[in-house]
Amino acid sequence: MDDTRFGLARHVTLPGPLRLDGGGLLSPVEIAYETYGTLDADRSNAILICHALTGDQHVASRHPVTGKPGWWERMVGPGKPVDPERHFIICSNVLGSCMGSSGPATVNPATGVPWGMSFPVITIRDMVRAQAMLLDHLGIETLAAVVGGSMGGMQTLSWPATFPDRVRAVVVIASTARHTAQNIAFHEVGRQAVMADPKWREGAYYAEADPPAAGLAVARMAAHITYLSEAGLTAKFGRRLQARDAKSFGFDADFQIESYLRHQGISFVDRFDANSYLYITRAMDYFDLAEEHGGHLANAFRATRARFCLVSFDTDWLYPTAESRAIVHALNAAGAPVSFVELSSPFGHDAFLLEAPELNRVVDGFLRAGA
């Protein structure tokens, strides 16, 4: 297929405007994305993959900054549940992020300098509307499925609620229909860590080429704890010391878990923008699908005819199984076809990104059932 719209490392600037939930208009709208596979003649085999908070469009291709494989190559690829031999796969960088889509790090055409904190505050639904604009650009009216975990799951829930006629199947993994007070609390700790870093400079740090790395690293450390489970941490680290035989009686990383978290924080700042972290966590905190539909979650799904598949993990305390069950109950009340399974894993919330044969079987079976 010679269509230049399709392939890896794609970028489009759409004129917009995109009307935002916050009341503003964004124009133009930049979207960085990748596609895999071939679009059928009737354009019926498109699957949209939605990424999580710190993810990107490189779902099954090497990351240009880290050099690491795609973040979901366990799910997406030849012979995998989402297969480019059968599906035309799209993954776009969300609005507000920092891998090429419009966000605080992109240039404001009105000023010629990065938006910084003048970028409008966005929502999950705004991200979905931007994805719909991309689909329009690609000539795709209806998605065979939309698939995502964590914040990606929020987007997949928002798709049938916002565009009920544009998606035939929805896969929601380790996610929720709204952020709890605890979710918001952890995010606020991270945001305050970023903003307390003197190098944040009220968000105007781009010209200095000296970002608030220390604050962002702490934010990542705090968030990363929520992605794991106590059982998993105990099994992997316990109270074992890091490269020493005895405690130092100081504040170096005595314990392996301390060293691990510091590494997670330091490696994160090389590939992610601090202001984007503020904007995307805010979008997640604002997410409340019931609130968008008169206070009743079932109302969000009454207009769609899509099939739904929900998956949770028993050790995920960030978005526990009860959150998925609440969505299932709402789907039942709306009369929507839904399957649900809780999988067992020691890895907590991060289980959806790790080796999970059962998850692959569930997603593969669900997608094939609608083929």
JOBEL-V653387 format. One record per helix or strand. SS is the DSSP state (helix for helix, strand for strand). FROM is the first residue (numbers start at 0). LEN is the number of residues. If there is no record, write none. Layout:
# JOBEL-V653387
[[SS	FROM	LEN] [SS	FROM	LEN]]
This chain:
# JOBEL-V653387
[[strand	9	5] [strand	17	2] [strand	24	2] [strand	28	8] [strand	45	5] [strand	75	1] [strand	81	1] [strand	87	5] [strand	106	2] [strand	112	2] [helix	115	3] [helix	123	15] [strand	142	1] [strand	144	5] [helix	150	12] [strand	166	1] [strand	168	5] [strand	177	1] [helix	180	16] [helix	197	6] [helix	205	3] [helix	212	15] [helix	229	7] [strand	240	1] [strand	254	1] [helix	255	14] [helix	273	13] [strand	287	1] [helix	290	3] [helix	296	5] [strand	306	7] [helix	320	14] [strand	337	6] [helix	347	6] [helix	356	13]]
